[in-house]
Amino acid sequence: MSNQTLLNRSLQSVWHPCTQMRHHENFPLIPIQRGEGVWLVDADGKRYLDAVSSWWVNLFGHNNPRIKEAIKLQLDTLEHVMLAGFTHEPVVNLSEKLAKLTGLGHAFYASDGASATEIALKMSFHYWRNTGKLLKTKFISLKNSYHGETLGALGVTDVAIFKDTYAPLLMQSAQMPSPDFRLSAEGETAEDFALRCAHELELYVNEHHAQLAAFIIEPLVQCAAGMAMYHPTYLRRAREICTQYDVHLIADEIAVGFGRTGTMFATEQAKVTPDFICLSKGITGGYLPLSAVLTTDKVYQAFYDDSTLKGFLHSHSYTGNPLACSAALATLAIFESDLVLEKNKQTAAYLSNKAQAFNTLPIAHMRQQGMILAFDVQTNHTKFASACYAAALNQGLLLRPIGNTVYFMPPYTITESEVDFMIDATLGALKQVL
C-alpha cells in the first residue's frame, strides 16, 4: 500500500492524539510501515531516525528480537486474564523485580502514564481518609509540570495548552516554583537555585500541610516544560520537607525512569525513596501499553481491612496484562544482561561531545541529563517547532521540538555513526529554519 493511500485512509478514520487535525492539510502524516533499530521506515522505503524514541517510550530499538520473542512465548500460554480474583506468573515476577529496583512494593497496574498519576493521587487521598485525616485532600506540583491529560492528572499539570480548556472540570491544586535552572538569577548556581525553590516549597507546606495529601514531582527533568532540568538537591529537600510535615511525595518517573537520566530511576541521584512512584513509557521497552504505581508498606496496610470500602477499588479490564508484563520482564532482562546503564554513559558522553557543533548557532542553555540532551534556539520564528519538525523529516530525522527547545531522547541502542547522523541532520534542519 502506498504512503498516499494509507495517509488518506487515516485522515478519514483516525483522530490523532495531541493534534489539530486541520494542520495535516499542510503537514501530511507520515505512514510508517516498519521499524528497524533506531529507524522508522515508511511505505516508500524512506528512513527516519527516531530521535525521540516514539514519544519517549522506546529503549532498545524497534523490532527488538528479545522483547518480541518474550511476547510470542507468552502469547502461546496466556494472553490475558482479569487480575481481580486471579493472578499469573508474569505479573508476580514483574512486581517482585520492580519492588527490588524501587525499594517500594505491591505494584498496582494500569495501561498508561496518566492512569498511573490518577492511581497515585487517589491512593494518597484514600490513605489519609482511611487513617482519619479527612482534611488532607489537596495536592501540589511544580510550575510548568506535566503529569498527564486525564482530569485528575490535569489537575496537577501546569501546561496551559493542555489544561485551560478543561479548567472548569478540574480539581484545584497549587504550583510551587520550579527549580528549572534556566530560571535562576545571574551568577546563581543550579544547586543554590534549587535550594531557594525548596525554601519556597517549605514555606507553603508549613502553612498548608494539614490540608495537603501529596506533592507530585517529575524527578530531575520536567520533560513537557522543554526538558527543564534541575539539581538533585531539590529532591532531597522535597523528601525531607514532605517527611517533616507528613505529606506524601509522589515521584512521576513515567518519562524519566528506566535509565533516561543516567540511573535506573532519577530519584536514585538524590538518594531518596518516594512514597509513590509512577512508571510507564519505557517499562515495556516501548512495545505494549503498561504502567505501574508502587508504594510503601505503610500505605498498603492502611487499605488492608475487612471493610471493602477501605480497599482500593480502582481497576481497568486489562490490569496487569500478561503480554505487557512479559515485554517488561524482557526489557528488565536486557538491562541486566547488557550492562545498559554503563553503556549509556559512553553514548551520553559521545552525544555531549558531538552536540558542541550546535554552539555555532544562536542557542542557549545546552543541557544534558543522561540520555536526554536539549538546548533552546533563540529565534523569533512564530512557528519554529512545526517548521523544525518538517525540516528534520526532510533530512530523514524524527524530531519533535517543544516550543523553541530542541531535544534528543533516542533509543539506547543508537550507535556513534547514528548519533553523527542525528546531529548532522539536526544542524541541516536548523540552518534551513533559522
C-alpha positions, 0 to 999 in steps of 0.5 A, spaced: 500 500 500 502 506 498 504 512 503 498 516 499 493 511 500 494 509 507 495 517 509 488 518 506 485 512 509 487 515 516 485 522 515 478 519 514 478 514 520 483 516 525 483 522 530 490 523 532 492 524 539 495 531 541 493 534 534 489 539 530 487 535 525 486 541 520 494 542 520 495 535 516 492 539 510 499 542 510 503 537 514 501 530 511 502 524 516 507 520 515 505 512 514 510 508 517 510 501 515 516 498 519 521 499 524 528 497 524 533 499 530 533 506 531 529 507 524 522 508 522 521 506 515 515 508 511 511 505 505 516 508 500 522 505 503 524 512 506 528 512 513 527 516 519 531 516 525 527 516 531 530 521 535 525 521 540 524 514 541 516 514 539 514 519 544 519 517 549 517 510 550 522 506 546 529 503 549 532 498 545 530 499 538 524 497 534 523 490 532 527 488 538 528 480 537 528 479 545 522 483 547 518 480 541 520 473 542 518 474 550 511 476 547 510 470 542 512 465 548 507 468 552 502 469 547 502 461 546 500 460 554 496 466 556 494 472 553 490 475 558 486 474 564 482 479 569 487 480 575 481 481 580 480 474 583 486 471 579 493 472 578 499 469 573 506 468 573 508 474 569 505 479 573 508 476 580 515 476 577 514 483 574 512 486 581 517 482 585 523 485 580 520 492 580 519 492 588 527 490 588 529 496 583 524 501 587 525 499 594 517 500 594 512 494 593 505 491 591 505 494 584 498 496 582 497 496 574 494 500 569 495 501 561 498 508 561 502 514 564 496 518 566 492 512 569 498 511 573 498 519 576 490 518 577 492 511 581 497 515 585 493 521 587 487 517 589 491 512 593 494 518 597 487 521 598 484 514 600 490 513 605 489 519 609 481 518 609 482 511 611 487 513 617 482 519 619 485 525 616 479 527 612 482 534 611 488 532 607 485 532 600 489 537 596 495 536 592 501 540 589 506 540 583 511 544 580 510 550 575 510 548 568 509 540 570 506 535 566 503 529 569 498 527 564 491 529 560 486 525 564 482 530 569 485 528 575 492 528 572 490 535 569 489 537 575 496 537 577 499 539 570 501 546 569 501 546 561 496 551 559 495 548 552 493 542 555 489 544 561 485 551 560 480 548 556 478 543 561 479 548 567 472 548 569 472 540 570 478 540 574 480 539 581 484 545 584 491 544 586 497 549 587 504 550 583 510 551 587 516 554 583 520 550 579 527 549 580 528 549 572 535 552 572 534 556 566 530 560 571 535 562 576 538 569 577 545 571 574 551 568 577 546 563 581 548 556 581 543 550 579 544 547 586 543 554 590 537 555 585 534 549 587 535 550 594 531 557 594 525 553 590 525 548 596 525 554 601 519 556 597 516 549 597 517 549 605 514 555 606 507 553 603 507 546 606 508 549 613 502 553 612 498 548 608 500 541 610 494 539 614 490 540 608 495 537 603 495 529 601 501 529 596 506 533 592 507 530 585 514 531 582 517 529 575 524 527 578 530 531 575 527 533 568 520 536 567 520 533 560 513 537 557 516 544 560 522 543 554 526 538 558 527 543 564 532 540 568 534 541 575 539 539 581 538 533 585 538 537 591 531 539 590 529 532 591 532 531 597 529 537 600 522 535 597 523 528 601 525 531 607 520 537 607 514 532 605 517 527 611 517 533 616 510 535 615 507 528 613 505 529 606 506 524 601 511 525 595 509 522 589 515 521 584 512 521 576 518 517 573 513 515 567 518 519 562 524 519 566 525 512 569 528 506 566 535 509 565 533 516 561 537 520 566 543 516 567 540 511 573 535 506 573 530 511 576 532 519 577 530 519 584 536 514 585 541 521 584 538 524 590 538 518 594 531 518 596 525 513 596 518 516 594 512 514 597 509 513 590 512 512 584 509 512 577 512 508 571 510 507 564 513 509 557 519 505 557 517 499 562 515 495 556 521 497 552 516 501 548 512 495 545 505 494 549 501 499 553 503 498 561 504 502 567 505 501 574 504 505 581 508 502 587 508 504 594 510 503 601 508 498 606 505 503 610 500 505 605 498 498 603 496 496 610 492 502 611 487 499 605 488 492 608 481 491 612 475 487 612 471 493 610 471 493 602 470 500 602 477 501 605 480 497 599 482 500 593 477 499 588 480 502 582 481 497 576 481 497 568 479 490 564 486 489 562 490 490 569 496 487 569 496 484 562 500 478 561 503 480 554 505 487 557 508 484 563 512 479 559 515 485 554 517 488 561 520 482 564 524 482 557 526 489 557 528 488 565 532 482 562 536 486 557 538 491 562 541 486 566 544 482 561 547 488 557 550 492 562 545 498 559 546 503 564 554 503 563 553 503 556 549 509 556 554 513 559 559 512 553 553 514 548 551 520 553 558 522 553 559 521 545 552 525 544 555 531 549 561 531 545 558 531 538 552 536 540 558 542 541 557 543 533 550 546 535 554 552 539 555 555 532 548 557 532 544 562 536 542 557 542 542 557 549 542 553 555 545 546 552 543 541 557 544 534 558 541 529 563 543 522 561 540 520 555 536 526 554 540 532 551 536 539 549 538 546 548 533 552 546 534 556 539 533 563 540 529 565 534 523 569 533 520 564 528 512 564 530 512 557 528 519 554 529 517 547 532 512 545 526 517 548 521 523 544 525 519 538 525 518 538 517 525 540 516 528 534 520 523 529 516 526 532 510 533 530 512 530 523 514 530 525 522 524 524 527 524 530 531 519 533 535 521 540 538 517 543 544 516 550 543 523 553 541 527 547 545 530 542 541 531 535 544 534 528 543 531 522 547 533 516 542 533 509 543 539 506 547 541 502 542 543 508 537 550 507 535 556 513 534 555 513 526 547 514 528 548 519 533 553 523 527 547 522 523 542 525 528 546 531 529 548 532 522 541 532 520 539 536 526 544 542 524 541 541 516 534 542 519 536 548 523 540 552 518 534 551 513 529 554 519 533 559 522 
